[in-house]
Amino acid sequence: MPSPTTAACRTCEQSFTLRPWHLKNRDYRCQPCRSKQTRRWREKNGVHLRRYDRAWKDANPDKVQAQQDSRSKPQRAAYGTWYWEHRKERMQARGKLGYAVRTGKVKRHPCVRCGNPKSHGHHHAGYDKPLEVTWLCHKCHVQEHLKSA
């Protein structure tokens, strides 16, 4: 029997931890099922969403402008400079690898852990050798970083 802090997903029937929004919205689905349903809805209603967003922006130019002003150019430029200074080796290694993949010098491979053919991620053991990477899917790449942390 599930405790008050857990519930069974109404879609897949897996047990999951309840969060405040589950109770507020009376939505008793686990996060993977919610994500899957949201993705399907957005694919089906993409044209409507874009039309709705455009209409809202046209009707609320002051709010759009305020949102843009809150992220001023000097702040963004300062963050970009800081980011580059603190992650220069990483950015250069990623750039060199990206160029090598685009030009065909390096081929993408399936995830070395789980064999997932859609391994769009790569893991640098060290940034001094930018083309020597371990090809990992997103899930395995996150596990790699959690393991090394």
C-alpha positions in Angstrom: 0.0 0.0 0.0 1.5 3.4 -1.0 2.3 5.9 1.7 0.8 9.4 1.6 4.1 10.7 0.1 4.0 8.3 -2.7 1.4 7.3 -5.3 1.0 4.9 -8.2 1.3 6.5 -11.7 -2.1 6.4 -13.4 -0.4 5.6 -16.7 2.3 3.0 -16.0 1.3 2.1 -12.4 4.9 2.6 -11.1 5.2 4.1 -7.6 6.6 7.6 -7.4 7.2 10.4 -4.9 4.4 13.0 -4.8 5.4 16.6 -5.2 3.2 19.7 -4.4 2.2 20.2 -8.0 0.8 16.7 -8.2 -1.6 17.4 -5.4 -2.4 21.0 -6.7 -3.1 19.8 -10.2 -4.5 16.4 -9.2 -2.1 14.9 -11.8 -1.0 11.5 -10.6 1.6 10.6 -13.2 5.3 10.0 -12.8 7.7 12.4 -14.5 8.6 10.1 -17.5 4.8 9.6 -18.3 4.1 13.4 -17.9 7.1 14.2 -20.2 6.0 11.7 -22.8 2.4 13.0 -22.8 3.6 16.6 -22.9 5.9 15.9 -25.8 3.1 14.2 -27.8 0.7 17.1 -27.1 3.3 19.7 -28.2 4.0 17.7 -31.4 0.3 17.5 -32.2 -0.4 21.2 -31.3 2.8 22.9 -32.4 1.2 25.2 -34.9 -1.4 26.3 -32.4 1.3 27.0 -29.7 3.4 29.1 -32.1 0.3 31.1 -33.1 -0.7 31.6 -29.5 2.8 32.7 -28.5 2.9 35.2 -31.4 -0.5 36.6 -30.5 0.5 37.0 -26.8 3.7 38.8 -27.8 1.9 41.1 -30.1 -0.7 41.9 -27.4 1.9 42.4 -24.6 4.9 44.2 -26.2 5.7 46.0 -22.8 6.1 42.6 -21.0 8.2 41.3 -23.8 10.4 44.4 -23.7 10.7 44.2 -19.9 11.8 40.6 -20.2 14.4 41.5 -22.8 15.6 44.5 -20.7 16.1 42.3 -17.6 18.8 40.5 -19.5 20.9 43.5 -20.5 23.7 43.2 -23.0 26.4 44.1 -20.6 25.3 41.4 -18.1 25.3 38.8 -20.9 28.6 40.0 -22.2 30.2 39.9 -18.8 28.9 36.3 -18.2 30.1 35.2 -21.6 33.6 36.6 -20.8 33.6 34.9 -17.3 32.4 31.6 -18.8 35.1 31.6 -21.4 37.9 32.5 -18.9 36.9 29.8 -16.5 36.2 27.1 -19.1 38.6 27.9 -21.9 40.2 24.5 -22.2 36.9 22.7 -22.2 35.4 25.1 -24.8 38.4 24.7 -27.1 38.4 20.9 -26.8 34.7 20.8 -27.6 35.2 23.1 -30.5 38.0 21.0 -32.0 36.1 17.8 -31.6 33.0 19.4 -33.1 35.0 20.5 -36.1 36.6 17.1 -36.5 33.1 15.4 -36.5 31.7 17.9 -39.0 34.6 17.4 -41.4 34.6 13.6 -41.0 37.9 13.2 -39.3 36.2 11.7 -36.3 33.1 9.4 -36.5 30.5 9.2 -33.8 30.1 5.8 -32.2 27.4 4.0 -30.1 27.6 4.4 -26.4 30.4 2.3 -25.1 28.5 1.3 -21.9 24.9 0.5 -23.1 25.4 0.4 -26.9 22.8 3.1 -27.5 23.3 4.1 -31.2 22.2 7.7 -30.5 25.2 8.6 -28.4 25.4 12.3 -29.1 27.6 12.9 -26.0 31.2 12.5 -25.5 33.4 12.4 -22.4 36.9 14.0 -22.3 39.2 12.3 -19.9 41.5 15.3 -20.3 41.2 18.4 -22.4 44.8 18.3 -23.5 43.8 15.6 -26.1 40.5 16.9 -27.6 40.0 14.2 -30.1 40.4 11.3 -27.6 36.9 10.9 -26.2 34.7 8.2 -24.8 31.3 8.1 -26.7 28.5 8.0 -24.2 24.7 8.5 -24.4 23.3 11.2 -22.1 22.2 8.8 -19.4 25.7 7.1 -19.2 27.5 10.5 -19.4 25.6 11.8 -16.4 26.4 8.6 -14.5 30.1 9.1 -15.4 30.2 12.6 -14.0 28.3 11.4 -10.8 30.8 8.6 -10.4 33.8 11.0 -10.7 32.3 13.7 -8.4 
